[in-house]
């Protein structure tokens, strides 16, 4: 197993009781993670200093509880990549930082290919893999069914200084998109 350890602006500070305590640049969040089954917090005092926490509802869904006013969105960096972050309605922030290991692998494969590479990024969300592949020199077709997530991916491409790179954004149901091409 590889660990995403090259983050400049993201860190997991602690994990316990189905939650993780994370720093996203200078914003500390508590978010649910059902895979965290142990009870004891390593740094209990840090949890009390969190800027916001996501609480699940018994009826489904949930919401953020803010201890202080946060910016509407902010940026974090992974190597030469820049991503726009904001707390969303379902515990997410618009990025899965553990995927950085996969981005590193893709970047390495693209750079070693010594030929033009075309990437089809399905279920592309806010474009973490799209940005990584563009930065390595690939052309990317980014497919996601959500216009909002696709617009966010465009922002991430722009924030990373990659707007001039070959990328095509498609808003489409991935299953239907793939079936159309068979």
MDAnalysis code that builds the backbone (N, CA, C; Angstrom):
import MDAnalysis as mda
import numpy as np

u = mda.Universe.empty(546, n_residues=182, atom_resindex=np.repeat(np.arange(182), 3), trajectory=True)
u.add_TopologyAttr("name", ["N", "CA", "C"] * 182)
u.add_TopologyAttr("resid", np.arange(1, 183))
u.add_TopologyAttr("resname", ["UNK", "UNK", "UNK", "UNK", "UNK", "UNK", "UNK", "UNK", "UNK", "UNK", "UNK", "UNK", "UNK", "UNK", "UNK", "UNK", "UNK", "UNK", "UNK", "UNK", "UNK", "UNK", "UNK", "UNK", "UNK", "UNK", "UNK", "UNK", "UNK", "UNK", "UNK", "UNK", "UNK", "UNK", "UNK", "UNK", "UNK", "UNK", "UNK", "UNK", "UNK", "UNK", "UNK", "UNK", "UNK", "UNK", "UNK", "UNK", "UNK", "UNK", "UNK", "UNK", "UNK", "UNK", "UNK", "UNK", "UNK", "UNK", "UNK", "UNK", "UNK", "UNK", "UNK", "UNK", "UNK", "UNK", "UNK", "UNK", "UNK", "UNK", "UNK", "UNK", "UNK", "UNK", "UNK", "UNK", "UNK", "UNK", "UNK", "UNK", "UNK", "UNK", "UNK", "UNK", "UNK", "UNK", "UNK", "UNK", "UNK", "UNK", "UNK", "UNK", "UNK", "UNK", "UNK", "UNK", "UNK", "UNK", "UNK", "UNK", "UNK", "UNK", "UNK", "UNK", "UNK", "UNK", "UNK", "UNK", "UNK", "UNK", "UNK", "UNK", "UNK", "UNK", "UNK", "UNK", "UNK", "UNK", "UNK", "UNK", "UNK", "UNK", "UNK", "UNK", "UNK", "UNK", "UNK", "UNK", "UNK", "UNK", "UNK", "UNK", "UNK", "UNK", "UNK", "UNK", "UNK", "UNK", "UNK", "UNK", "UNK", "UNK", "UNK", "UNK", "UNK", "UNK", "UNK", "UNK", "UNK", "UNK", "UNK", "UNK", "UNK", "UNK", "UNK", "UNK", "UNK", "UNK", "UNK", "UNK", "UNK", "UNK", "UNK", "UNK", "UNK", "UNK", "UNK", "UNK", "UNK", "UNK", "UNK", "UNK", "UNK", "UNK", "UNK", "UNK", "UNK", "UNK", "UNK", "UNK", "UNK", "UNK"])
u.atoms.positions = np.array([
    [0.839, -1.166, 0.000],
    [0.000, 0.000, 0.000],
    [0.891, 1.237, 0.000],
    [0.533, 2.182, -0.839],
    [1.227, 3.464, -0.901],
    [0.459, 4.493, -0.069],
    [1.180, 5.430, 0.502],
    [0.573, 6.492, 1.299],
    [0.856, 7.823, 0.621],
    [-0.162, 8.663, 0.537],
    [-0.014, 9.997, -0.050],
    [0.695, 10.889, 0.966],
    [2.002, 11.000, 0.829],
    [2.786, 11.715, 1.842],
    [3.461, 12.979, 1.321],
    [3.128, 13.399, 0.108],
    [3.774, 14.573, -0.482],
    [2.895, 15.817, -0.472],
    [1.914, 15.828, 0.399],
    [1.037, 16.980, 0.496],
    [1.741, 18.150, 1.157],
    [1.505, 19.352, 0.645],
    [2.005, 20.569, 1.271],
    [0.950, 21.165, 2.207],
    [-0.312, 21.026, 1.828],
    [-1.394, 21.728, 2.529],
    [-2.472, 20.808, 3.095],
    [-2.188, 19.550, 3.249],
    [-3.181, 18.620, 3.807],
    [-2.485, 17.661, 4.757],
    [-3.149, 17.398, 5.883],
    [-2.593, 16.443, 6.843],
    [-3.713, 15.878, 7.699],
    [-3.653, 14.589, 7.968],
    [-4.532, 13.980, 8.959],
    [-3.819, 14.092, 10.300],
    [-4.463, 14.747, 11.250],
    [-3.858, 14.947, 12.561],
    [-4.152, 13.807, 13.522],
    [-5.371, 13.245, 13.419],
    [-5.783, 12.185, 14.343],
    [-7.021, 11.509, 13.764],
    [-7.310, 10.324, 14.287],
    [-8.491, 9.567, 13.873],
    [-8.994, 8.773, 15.071],
    [-10.312, 8.751, 15.256],
    [-10.918, 7.953, 16.321],
    [-12.436, 8.034, 16.216],
    [-13.098, 7.035, 16.768],
    [-14.558, 7.030, 16.904],
    [-15.295, 7.344, 15.609],
    [-14.818, 6.796, 14.490],
    [-15.492, 6.985, 13.213],
    [-15.295, 8.350, 12.589],
    [-14.276, 9.084, 13.041],
    [-14.021, 10.413, 12.491],
    [-12.526, 10.625, 12.279],
    [-12.215, 11.584, 11.395],
    [-10.828, 11.988, 11.221],
    [-10.720, 13.496, 11.391],
    [-9.614, 13.908, 11.984],
    [-9.296, 15.304, 12.207],
    [-8.240, 15.681, 11.180],
    [-8.587, 16.634, 10.292],
    [-7.713, 16.967, 9.161],
    [-7.449, 18.462, 9.103],
    [-6.294, 18.805, 8.541],
    [-5.982, 20.200, 8.244],
    [-5.918, 20.334, 6.730],
    [-6.735, 21.240, 6.201],
    [-6.767, 21.591, 4.786],
    [-6.215, 23.004, 4.697],
    [-4.921, 23.114, 4.469],
    [-4.165, 24.364, 4.514],
    [-4.224, 24.890, 5.940],
    [-5.021, 25.929, 6.222],
    [-5.091, 26.452, 7.587],
    [-6.480, 26.244, 8.202],
    [-7.259, 25.327, 7.639],
    [-8.606, 25.038, 8.119],
    [-8.630, 23.605, 8.662],
    [-9.039, 23.476, 9.912],
    [-9.097, 22.159, 10.556],
    [-10.540, 21.665, 10.570],
    [-10.753, 20.480, 10.001],
    [-12.087, 19.898, 9.886],
    [-12.147, 18.534, 10.558],
    [-13.313, 18.210, 11.086],
    [-13.619, 16.863, 11.570],
    [-14.660, 16.302, 10.616],
    [-14.325, 15.143, 10.014],
    [-15.257, 14.522, 9.065],
    [-15.445, 13.054, 9.416],
    [-16.638, 12.520, 9.171],
    [-16.890, 11.103, 9.433],
    [-16.084, 10.194, 8.517],
    [-15.680, 9.063, 9.055],
    [-15.029, 8.004, 8.280],
    [-15.354, 6.686, 8.961],
    [-16.301, 5.919, 8.402],
    [-16.763, 4.701, 9.075],
    [-15.698, 3.620, 9.219],
    [-14.596, 3.733, 8.512],
    [-13.543, 2.719, 8.628],
    [-12.702, 2.904, 9.885],
    [-12.840, 4.024, 10.542],
    [-12.071, 4.294, 11.763],
    [-12.874, 3.766, 12.943],
    [-12.500, 2.600, 13.424],
    [-13.301, 1.916, 14.437],
    [-12.714, 1.996, 15.850],
    [-11.466, 2.466, 15.991],
    [-10.894, 2.525, 17.333],
    [-11.449, 3.747, 18.062],
    [-11.427, 3.667, 19.391],
    [-12.092, 4.670, 20.225],
    [-11.178, 5.794, 20.695],
    [-9.950, 5.493, 20.970],
    [-9.089, 6.449, 21.657],
    [-8.436, 7.456, 20.713],
    [-8.590, 8.724, 21.063],
    [-7.946, 9.804, 20.322],
    [-6.515, 9.946, 20.812],
    [-5.584, 10.116, 19.887],
    [-4.182, 10.310, 20.267],
    [-3.924, 11.722, 20.776],
    [-4.648, 12.704, 20.239],
    [-4.438, 14.108, 20.592],
    [-5.778, 14.772, 20.909],
    [-6.412, 14.436, 22.028],
    [-7.759, 14.957, 22.324],
    [-7.863, 16.478, 22.317],
    [-6.825, 17.171, 22.718],
    [-6.884, 18.635, 22.768],
    [-7.019, 19.245, 21.371],
    [-6.428, 18.606, 20.362],
    [-6.515, 19.137, 18.993],
    [-7.946, 19.127, 18.469],
    [-8.722, 18.124, 18.848],
    [-10.098, 18.009, 18.368],
    [-10.937, 19.205, 18.800],
    [-10.638, 19.743, 19.982],
    [-11.399, 20.879, 20.514],
    [-11.125, 22.163, 19.739],
    [-10.054, 22.186, 18.944],
    [-9.665, 23.384, 18.201],
    [-10.135, 23.360, 16.743],
    [-10.905, 22.349, 16.369],
    [-11.365, 22.237, 14.973],
    [-12.230, 23.432, 14.587],
    [-12.084, 23.873, 13.351],
    [-12.853, 25.006, 12.833],
    [-14.281, 24.624, 12.463],
    [-14.466, 23.374, 12.040],
    [-15.798, 22.903, 11.653],
    [-15.834, 21.385, 11.756],
    [-17.037, 20.864, 11.956],
    [-17.203, 19.412, 11.993],
    [-18.497, 19.043, 11.278],
    [-18.456, 17.899, 10.630],
    [-19.633, 17.414, 9.922],
    [-20.342, 16.408, 10.818],
    [-21.652, 16.596, 10.991],
    [-22.437, 15.700, 11.842],
    [-23.509, 15.035, 11.006],
    [-23.552, 13.727, 11.090],
    [-24.581, 12.973, 10.373],
    [-25.901, 13.062, 11.119],
    [-26.974, 13.050, 10.358],
    [-28.321, 13.075, 10.914],
    [-28.837, 11.646, 11.033],
    [-29.693, 11.396, 12.006],
    [-30.320, 10.074, 12.149],
    [-31.280, 9.783, 11.011],
    [-31.762, 10.831, 10.343],
    [-32.694, 10.679, 9.224],
    [-31.973, 10.587, 7.876],
    [-30.641, 10.588, 7.883],
    [-29.860, 10.582, 6.651],
    [-29.298, 11.969, 6.383],
    [-28.202, 12.017, 5.645],
    [-27.565, 13.303, 5.382],
    [-26.888, 13.838, 6.630],
    [-26.883, 15.143, 6.745],
    [-26.246, 15.788, 7.880],
    [-25.887, 17.206, 7.531],
    [-24.962, 17.785, 8.296],
    [-24.562, 19.151, 8.025],
    [-23.318, 19.540, 8.799],
    [-22.789, 20.685, 8.426],
    [-21.585, 21.219, 9.054],
    [-21.951, 22.084, 10.239],
    [-21.174, 21.963, 11.306],
    [-21.271, 22.852, 12.462],
    [-19.963, 23.642, 12.492],
    [-20.080, 24.960, 12.423],
    [-18.899, 25.826, 12.334],
    [-18.567, 26.423, 13.694],
    [-17.318, 26.321, 14.088],
    [-16.841, 26.943, 15.329],
    [-16.370, 28.366, 15.045],
    [-16.008, 28.621, 13.780],
    [-15.633, 29.966, 13.352],
    [-16.020, 30.110, 11.882],
    [-16.116, 31.353, 11.440],
    [-16.478, 31.601, 10.041],
    [-15.313, 31.185, 9.144],
    [-15.613, 30.362, 8.170],
    [-14.615, 29.901, 7.209],
    [-14.800, 30.638, 5.891],
    [-13.737, 30.719, 5.097],
    [-13.921, 31.276, 3.749],
    [-14.864, 30.371, 2.955],
    [-15.559, 30.936, 1.977],
    [-16.475, 30.146, 1.143],
    [-15.720, 29.026, 0.448],
    [-14.472, 29.297, 0.057],
    [-13.592, 28.272, -0.509],
    [-12.155, 28.748, -0.345],
    [-11.236, 27.828, -0.496],
    [-9.818, 28.152, -0.391],
    [-9.031, 27.148, -1.223],
    [-7.751, 27.391, -1.387],
    [-6.925, 26.516, -2.219],
    [-5.922, 25.739, -1.386],
    [-5.661, 24.507, -1.842],
    [-4.574, 23.711, -1.286],
    [-3.701, 23.241, -2.445],
    [-2.481, 22.856, -2.108],
    [-1.514, 22.461, -3.135],
    [-0.990, 21.055, -2.887],
    [-0.813, 20.351, -3.972],
    [-0.105, 19.068, -3.970],
    [0.953, 19.177, -5.060],
    [2.198, 19.221, -4.652],
    [3.299, 19.442, -5.589],
    [2.988, 20.691, -6.410],
    [2.926, 20.590, -7.740],
    [2.660, 21.771, -8.574],
    [1.174, 21.913, -8.921],
    [0.317, 21.166, -8.257],
    [-1.116, 21.179, -8.547],
    [-1.856, 22.017, -7.498],
    [-2.885, 22.727, -7.932],
    [-3.677, 23.569, -7.040],
    [-5.135, 23.147, -7.128],
    [-5.763, 23.004, -5.971],
    [-7.157, 22.566, -5.914],
    [-7.975, 23.526, -5.052],
    [-9.192, 23.770, -5.486],
    [-10.131, 24.617, -4.769],
    [-10.985, 23.749, -3.847],
    [-11.062, 24.137, -2.584],
    [-11.702, 23.334, -1.543],
    [-12.848, 24.122, -0.919],
    [-13.909, 23.410, -0.553],
    [-14.985, 24.008, 0.241],
    [-15.796, 22.878, 0.878],
    [-16.302, 23.105, 2.075],
    [-17.158, 22.091, 2.695],
    [-18.461, 21.958, 1.905],
    [-18.815, 20.715, 1.604],
    [-20.021, 20.453, 0.819],
    [-21.077, 19.792, 1.703],
    [-22.272, 19.668, 1.175],
    [-23.403, 19.158, 1.926],
    [-23.288, 17.737, 2.430],
    [-22.432, 16.923, 1.847],
    [-22.325, 15.537, 2.305],
    [-20.889, 15.222, 2.718],
    [-20.393, 15.907, 3.685],
    [-19.098, 15.717, 4.341],
    [-17.882, 15.915, 3.448],
    [-18.070, 16.086, 2.157],
    [-16.939, 16.193, 1.241],
    [-16.390, 17.612, 1.189],
    [-15.201, 17.723, 0.602],
    [-14.548, 19.020, 0.434],
    [-14.212, 19.280, -1.030],
    [-14.562, 18.354, -1.902],
    [-14.269, 18.512, -3.323],
    [-12.993, 17.826, -3.756],
    [-12.347, 17.108, -2.860],
    [-11.106, 16.427, -3.206],
    [-10.914, 15.238, -2.276],
    [-10.376, 14.166, -2.826],
    [-10.013, 12.997, -2.033],
    [-8.491, 12.950, -1.962],
    [-7.887, 13.479, -0.896],
    [-6.427, 13.606, -0.837],
    [-5.681, 12.281, -0.903],
    [-6.319, 11.187, -0.512],
    [-5.650, 9.883, -0.591],
    [-5.396, 9.455, -2.035],
    [-6.069, 10.100, -2.978],
    [-5.879, 9.771, -4.389],
    [-4.565, 10.306, -4.952],
    [-3.860, 11.118, -4.197],
    [-2.585, 11.664, -4.666],
    [-1.599, 10.564, -5.048],
    [-1.671, 9.426, -4.393],
    [-0.816, 8.285, -4.755],
    [-1.093, 7.866, -6.197],
    [-2.360, 7.833, -6.561],
    [-2.730, 7.475, -7.935],
    [-2.301, 8.551, -8.920],
    [-2.417, 9.824, -8.528],
    [-1.967, 10.900, -9.412],
    [-0.478, 10.767, -9.681],
    [0.292, 10.484, -8.631],
    [1.741, 10.310, -8.810],
    [2.039, 9.177, -9.792],
    [1.317, 8.075, -9.665],
    [1.513, 6.928, -10.546],
    [1.187, 7.316, -11.995],
    [0.057, 7.998, -12.186],
    [-0.342, 8.425, -13.535],
    [0.688, 9.381, -14.134],
    [1.114, 10.358, -13.358],
    [2.101, 11.328, -13.827],
    [3.371, 10.618, -14.269],
    [3.830, 9.683, -13.467],
    [5.049, 8.937, -13.804],
    [4.873, 8.147, -15.094],
    [3.757, 7.438, -15.241],
    [3.508, 6.633, -16.451],
    [3.407, 7.514, -17.693],
    [2.738, 8.652, -17.566],
    [2.587, 9.555, -18.713],
    [3.938, 10.110, -19.128],
    [4.725, 10.546, -18.173],
    [6.039, 11.123, -18.489],
    [7.002, 10.089, -19.062],
    [6.876, 8.829, -18.644],
    [7.765, 7.778, -19.143],
    [7.348, 7.233, -20.501],
    [6.156, 7.548, -20.947],
    [5.608, 6.938, -22.161],
    [6.366, 7.320, -23.432],
    [6.928, 8.499, -23.484],
    [7.674, 8.969, -24.660],
    [6.814, 8.937, -25.928],
    [5.525, 9.169, -25.747],
    [4.574, 9.272, -26.852],
    [3.358, 10.035, -26.337],
    [2.538, 10.557, -27.229],
    [1.331, 11.259, -26.768],
    [0.385, 10.301, -26.033],
    [-0.145, 10.748, -24.926],
    [-1.064, 9.943, -24.118],
    [-2.408, 10.655, -24.039],
    [-3.470, 9.885, -24.249],
    [-4.833, 10.377, -24.103],
    [-5.454, 9.647, -22.921],
    [-6.073, 10.406, -22.015],
    [-6.675, 9.839, -20.810],
    [-8.173, 10.087, -20.832],
    [-8.935, 9.048, -20.550],
    [-10.371, 9.156, -20.364],
    [-10.626, 9.052, -18.861],
    [-11.055, 10.151, -18.260],
    [-11.312, 10.193, -16.823],
    [-12.817, 10.121, -16.600],
    [-13.296, 8.939, -16.200],
    [-14.716, 8.714, -15.962],
    [-15.041, 8.926, -14.488],
    [-16.266, 9.347, -14.192],
    [-16.661, 9.720, -12.825],
    [-15.636, 10.721, -12.302],
    [-15.343, 11.730, -13.090],
    [-14.174, 12.592, -12.912],
    [-14.292, 13.605, -11.780],
    [-15.477, 13.808, -11.235],
    [-15.696, 14.638, -10.055],
    [-15.100, 16.028, -10.260],
    [-14.293, 16.531, -9.346],
    [-13.738, 17.881, -9.457],
    [-12.379, 17.896, -10.152],
    [-11.985, 16.776, -10.727],
    [-10.849, 16.761, -11.626],
    [-9.468, 16.549, -11.048],
    [-9.344, 15.912, -9.899],
    [-8.009, 15.646, -9.363],
    [-7.131, 14.908, -10.360],
    [-7.631, 13.814, -10.912],
    [-6.859, 13.032, -11.886],
    [-6.707, 13.799, -13.200],
    [-7.724, 14.560, -13.574],
    [-7.643, 15.367, -14.788],
    [-6.489, 16.354, -14.686],
    [-6.408, 17.064, -13.576],
    [-5.347, 18.043, -13.357],
    [-3.981, 17.359, -13.356],
    [-3.878, 16.235, -12.650],
    [-2.599, 15.516, -12.585],
    [-2.140, 15.075, -13.975],
    [-3.041, 14.495, -14.749],
    [-2.673, 14.002, -16.082],
    [-2.320, 15.144, -17.031],
    [-3.071, 16.235, -16.964],
    [-2.741, 17.405, -17.783],
    [-1.354, 17.934, -17.439],
    [-1.032, 17.963, -16.150],
    [0.262, 18.496, -15.721],
    [1.423, 17.658, -16.238],
    [1.159, 16.376, -16.497],
    [2.199, 15.471, -17.000],
    [2.307, 15.489, -18.514],
    [1.368, 16.187, -19.190],
    [1.444, 16.306, -20.638],
    [0.421, 15.507, -21.417],
    [-0.493, 14.837, -20.738],
    [-1.529, 14.063, -21.441],
    [-2.649, 14.986, -21.904],
    [-3.396, 14.528, -22.899],
    [-4.662, 15.179, -23.229],
    [-5.740, 14.376, -22.505],
    [-6.762, 15.062, -22.015],
    [-7.737, 14.416, -21.132],
    [-9.153, 14.682, -21.611],
    [-9.965, 13.631, -21.574],
    [-11.408, 13.742, -21.735],
    [-12.011, 13.479, -20.356],
    [-12.598, 14.491, -19.777],
    [-13.137, 14.490, -18.414],
    [-14.644, 14.301, -18.502],
    [-15.173, 13.210, -17.950],
    [-16.606, 12.922, -18.042],
    [-17.200, 12.785, -16.641],
    [-18.229, 13.595, -16.363],
    [-18.962, 13.508, -15.101],
    [-20.391, 13.957, -15.366],
    [-21.335, 13.404, -14.632],
    [-22.737, 13.742, -14.875],
    [-23.164, 15.055, -14.228],
    [-22.351, 15.593, -13.348],
    [-22.713, 16.810, -12.634],
    [-22.075, 18.046, -13.271],
    [-22.919, 18.978, -13.676],
    [-22.407, 20.235, -14.224],
    [-21.612, 20.997, -13.169],
    [-22.111, 21.004, -11.941],
    [-21.417, 21.705, -10.866],
    [-20.019, 21.150, -10.610],
    [-19.885, 19.831, -10.590],
    [-18.570, 19.217, -10.373],
    [-17.653, 19.471, -11.564],
    [-18.220, 19.453, -12.762],
    [-17.426, 19.722, -13.960],
    [-16.944, 21.172, -13.984],
    [-17.810, 22.091, -13.587],
    [-17.386, 23.491, -13.485],
    [-16.264, 23.638, -12.458],
    [-16.369, 22.909, -11.357],
    [-15.342, 22.939, -10.320],
    [-14.027, 22.380, -10.873],
    [-14.114, 21.328, -11.660],
    [-12.908, 20.762, -12.293],
    [-12.251, 21.797, -13.204],
    [-13.056, 22.543, -13.939],
    [-12.508, 23.607, -14.802],
    [-11.762, 24.640, -13.962],
    [-12.315, 24.980, -12.792],
    [-11.649, 25.912, -11.879],
    [-10.309, 25.338, -11.414],
    [-10.278, 24.033, -11.112],
    [-9.031, 23.411, -10.665],
    [-7.979, 23.407, -11.766],
    [-8.405, 23.160, -12.995],
    [-7.476, 23.208, -14.128],
    [-6.905, 24.623, -14.252],
    [-7.782, 25.615, -14.180],
    [-7.335, 27.012, -14.283],
    [-6.408, 27.376, -13.124],
    [-6.774, 27.001, -11.900],
    [-5.958, 27.330, -10.725],
    [-4.574, 26.699, -10.787],
    [-4.471, 25.559, -11.464],
    [-3.181, 24.880, -11.616],
    [-2.392, 25.410, -12.812],
    [-2.916, 26.426, -13.490],
    [-2.217, 27.021, -14.625],
    [-2.183, 26.133, -15.852],
    [-3.227, 25.305, -16.035],
    [-3.242, 24.326, -17.117],
    [-4.336, 24.586, -18.151],
    [-4.896, 25.790, -18.153],
    [-6.008, 26.108, -19.066],
    [-5.645, 25.960, -20.534],
    [-4.370, 26.065, -20.858],
    [-3.947, 25.948, -22.255],
    [-3.689, 24.495, -22.672],
    [-3.874, 23.565, -21.774],
    [-3.620, 22.142, -22.067],
    [-4.844, 21.503, -22.719],
    [-4.654, 20.421, -23.470],
    [-5.763, 19.789, -24.193],
    [-6.692, 18.984, -23.284],
    [-7.836, 19.587, -22.962],
    [-8.828, 18.919, -22.120],
    [-10.214, 19.161, -22.695],
    [-11.013, 18.126, -22.658],
    [-12.396, 18.202, -23.119],
    [-13.276, 17.816, -21.939],
    [-14.213, 18.679, -21.585],
    [-15.119, 18.426, -20.464],
    [-16.477, 18.017, -21.014],
    [-16.963, 16.859, -20.580],
    [-18.269, 16.369, -21.007],
    [-19.144, 16.131, -19.785],
    [-20.351, 16.668, -19.842],
    [-21.329, 16.418, -18.790],
    [-22.253, 15.337, -19.318],
    [-22.085, 14.134, -18.772],
    [-22.841, 12.991, -19.278],
    [-22.849, 11.897, -18.220],
    [-23.865, 11.072, -18.248],
    [-23.904, 9.872, -17.429],
    [-22.827, 8.921, -17.952],
    [-21.939, 8.494, -17.097],
    [-20.789, 7.691, -17.535],
    [-21.221, 6.388, -18.203],
    [-22.183, 5.716, -17.638],
    [-22.639, 4.439, -18.214],
    [-23.198, 4.662, -19.618],
    [-24.032, 5.671, -19.776],
    [-24.577, 5.990, -21.098],
    [-23.474, 6.407, -22.060],
    [-22.531, 7.195, -21.560],
    [-21.400, 7.645, -22.387],
    [-20.619, 6.450, -22.912],
    [-20.314, 5.506, -22.070],
    [-19.532, 4.329, -22.479],
    [-20.337, 3.471, -23.445],
    [-21.620, 3.291, -23.173],
    [-22.474, 2.474, -24.052],
    [-22.579, 3.072, -25.449],
    [-22.586, 4.400, -25.536],
    [-22.671, 5.082, -26.839],
    [-21.434, 4.787, -27.690],
    [-20.334, 4.482, -27.062],
    [-19.080, 4.269, -27.782],
    [-18.830, 2.802, -28.137],
    [-19.713, 1.907, -27.740],
    [-19.555, 0.473, -28.068],
    [-20.263, 0.114, -29.351],
])
